[in-house]
Amino acid sequence: VQLQASGGGSVQAGDSLRLSCTTPGRKWSRYIMGWFRQAPGKEREFVAQLDWDGKRPTYADSVQGRFTVYRNNPIKTLYLQMNSLKPEDTALYYCAAAPEWSGVPANFDSFGRGTQVTVSS
């Protein structure tokens, strides 16, 4: 299973970035998709998830109101729009897939390669 995140970069506090995640060759439409992140020296943490039909966007408290998760099923792409970025958002961001909505976070069993986001103050 391949999940590939892209779109990371180095920005200033207050800037925006949009991350993308594609899943070539994978059955996409029925999977719960989500985003996680891991900062240096910290455990991986849940950021957001979205149902297969684009409904029920759910966020970690730390990003609520600043990040938006959405998907385009015909092109098998998941997005994370990140606004008002803060230095504490600096992390390696991963996209993930889960077979069903088992809770928040769902039972994600596939994780892709991450993309680095660095926010400077």
N, C-alpha and C positions, 0 to 999 in steps of 0.2 A: 504494500500500500504506500502510495506516495502522496504526501501533502507538502506543498512548497509555498512558504510565505515569502513575501517580498514587500518592498516599499519603505523599509526602515531608513534611518539616516541620523545625522547630527543636526539638531535645531536649537533655537533659543527658547527659553521659557516663554509661554504664551503663544507659540507657533502651533501649526497644525501639521499632521501627517496622515496619510491614508495607507493602511496596510492592505495587501491582497493575499489571498490564498487560493491556489488552484489545485485541482485533484485530477490530473490526467489519467484516464483509464479506470477511474473508480466510479461505481454507482453512487451517484451524488444525491439524487433528489429526495431520498427518504431519510437521510442522515441528519441528526442534530449536529450542528457545527458550533465550534467555540474558539475562543482565544484564551491563552494563558501567557504568563510572563515569568521570567526568572531574573532577578537582579543578582549581582555578584555576592556570594556569601549567604544568600537567602534561598528558601525553598520556592519551588514553582508555585505560583498562585493563579487562581481563577480570575479572569478579567470579564468575559462576557460569553453568552451563548444564545443560540437562535434555533427555533424549531425548523423542520424541513420546509415548511411553507412560508418561512419568513416572519412568522408570528412569534409571540412571546419573547421578545428581546429582553434579556435579563443581564444585569450588570453587578459587578462588585461595587460596594459602597464607595470605594476610593476613586472610581471612574464615573459613577453615575452623574449624568448631566453634562459630561464633557466628551464621552466616547459614544459612538453609535455603531452598532453591528448590523449588517444587512447582507443579503446575498442575491446573486443573479443566477438562478438555477439553469437557464438555457446555456450559459457559458461556464457553468460549474465553478463559480468564483464566489468566495466569501470576502467581505470587506470589514475593516475596522477603521472608521473615521475618528481620528483623535484630535480634539481641539483643546485649546488652553492648556497645553502640555506643561508639566511641572518637572523639576529635576528628579523628583521621586518616581516619575514614570520611566526613568532610565532602566532598561532591562532588555533581555533577549525575548522577543515575542514569538510564540508558537501558535499555529492553528491546530485544531484537533477535531476528531469526528467521533460521534457516539451513535450506536444503533437505535437508541430510544431515549425518550425524555424520562429519565429515572429520578430526577431531582435536580437541584442546583448545587454544585455542578452535576451534570449528567455523568453517566459512566463512560467517560471518554477512553477509548482503547487504541486510538491511532493518533500519533503526534507527528507533525512534520518538522522539517528543519526550520530553525528560527531565523528571524531577521532582527538585527540590532537597532534599538532606538536609544539615542543618547540626547538628553535634554540638559542644556547648560543654563545656569542662572545669569 
